[in-house]
Amino acid sequence: MMGYCAGNHDDAKPEATPAPAAPAPGPDAPTAAAPNVPAPTVATDLNDAKALDEKFGTDAFVHCGVEADDYLRGVSKFAFKWDEIGFFEQKFDKYRSHVSSPGVLTMVSSKASLQNGFGAYERIELLCEYDTRTKKVLGYSIR
């Protein structure tokens, strides 16, 4: 007599195989748990000229340079000129370490000269007060 073996039937259904696991996310894949939150902004001390220059210096250089020619035309009796300024150079090259008002950065240029009545040019130091909060030039002065 032949014995019955349960595992040798031709009409037996194949055993179910588990589905393949999802691939693990790569190191660049975003995670669902970490929302896209911007980095916190660091408050700038409005009475620290160095901190103001580090954060707003580029804006101040640009804004002060735009209206400087108009100011010099208005105060010069004859003519004015700037030193040779290269393509990447700015008219204002430094800032004062003293803050006259909170958030006001004073930019300084020693690259301008005014012509006197004899035709000679005299070098001046041009100051530009820039308000970092309103992003506007407050005024110019000569020292």
Secondary structure as UniProt FT lines:
FT   HELIX           6..8
FT   TURN            10..11
FT   TURN            27..28
FT   TURN            32..33
FT   TURN            46..47
FT   HELIX           49..75
FT   STRAND          80..82
FT   TURN            87..88
FT   STRAND          94..95
FT   TURN            102..103
FT   STRAND          104..115
FT   TURN            117..118
FT   STRAND          121..131
FT   TURN            132..135
FT   STRAND          136..142
//
